[in-house]
């Protein structure tokens, strides 16, 4: 399993709009992607920072999403996000939710 970690800074007083936009516009796009498994978003207690982690069955499917759909996601979030989100990618080591055991040496 593969994970994309996206961290972003929200514009002032936009945390509620972010969560609504994410649920209404972004999650339906993600659910249509081949290999998409799950999405978890965290909004900082100050309402300024967001961490979004998407889980994918394989790196190749996450890469296709990154190239073909992620630019559309960025456009959809432009009114609530300041600057350019930072993206990091990982192989999933463990997940109790998805019952994954560590496979990384």
C-alpha positions in Angstrom: 0.0 0.0 0.0 1.1 3.5 -0.8 0.4 6.9 0.9 0.5 10.5 -0.2 0.9 13.0 2.5 -0.2 16.6 1.6 0.3 19.4 4.0 -1.2 22.8 3.4 -1.8 26.2 5.0 -5.4 27.5 5.0 -6.4 31.1 4.4 -7.7 32.8 7.5 -11.1 31.6 8.7 -11.5 29.1 6.0 -11.3 25.7 7.8 -15.0 25.2 7.7 -15.1 26.0 3.9 -12.1 23.7 3.4 -13.9 20.7 5.0 -17.1 21.3 3.1 -15.3 21.7 -0.2 -13.2 18.6 0.5 -16.3 16.5 1.3 -18.4 17.8 -1.5 -15.9 18.2 -4.4 -12.6 16.5 -3.6 -13.7 13.1 -2.1 -16.0 12.3 -5.1 -13.0 12.8 -7.4 -10.8 10.6 -5.2 -13.4 7.8 -5.0 -13.4 7.6 -8.8 -9.6 7.0 -9.0 -8.3 3.5 -9.7 -6.6 2.1 -6.6 -7.8 4.7 -4.2 -8.4 3.2 -0.7 -8.9 5.9 1.9 -8.5 9.5 2.8 -7.9 11.0 6.2 -7.7 14.8 6.7 -6.5 16.5 9.9 -7.2 20.2 10.5 -5.0 21.9 13.1 -6.7 23.2 16.2 -5.8 26.7 15.1 -7.6 26.1 11.8 -4.6 27.1 9.8 -2.9 23.9 8.9 -4.2 20.8 7.2 -2.6 17.4 6.7 -4.3 15.1 4.2 -3.2 11.5 3.8 -4.5 9.4 0.9 -4.0 5.6 0.7 -3.6 3.8 -2.5 -3.3 0.1 -3.5 -0.1 0.8 -5.5 2.4 3.6 -6.2 1.5 3.5 -9.9 -2.2 4.4 -9.2 -1.2 7.2 -6.9 1.2 8.5 -9.6 -1.6 8.6 -12.2 -3.8 10.5 -9.8 -0.9 12.9 -9.1 -0.4 13.7 -12.8 -4.0 13.6 -14.0 -6.4 14.6 -11.2 -4.4 16.4 -8.5 -4.1 19.6 -10.6 -7.9 19.7 -10.6 -8.0 19.2 -6.9 -5.6 22.1 -6.4 -7.8 24.4 -8.5 -10.8 23.3 -6.4 -9.0 24.2 -3.1 -7.4 27.4 -4.4 -9.9 29.7 -2.7 -9.1 28.2 0.8 -5.4 27.3 0.5 -2.5 29.7 0.8 0.6 28.9 -1.3 1.4 25.5 -2.8 0.7 22.4 -0.7 3.7 20.1 0.1 3.4 16.5 -1.1 5.4 13.6 0.3 5.0 9.9 -0.6 5.5 6.8 1.4 5.2 3.1 1.4 2.8 2.1 4.2 4.6 0.3 6.9 1.6 -0.6 9.2 -2.1 0.0 9.4 -4.5 -1.4 11.9 -7.5 -0.1 9.9 -6.4 -1.8 6.7 -4.8 -4.7 8.4 -1.4 -4.2 6.9 1.8 -5.5 8.5 5.2 -4.0 8.0 6.9 -5.2 4.8 9.7 -2.6 4.7 13.2 -3.8 5.5 
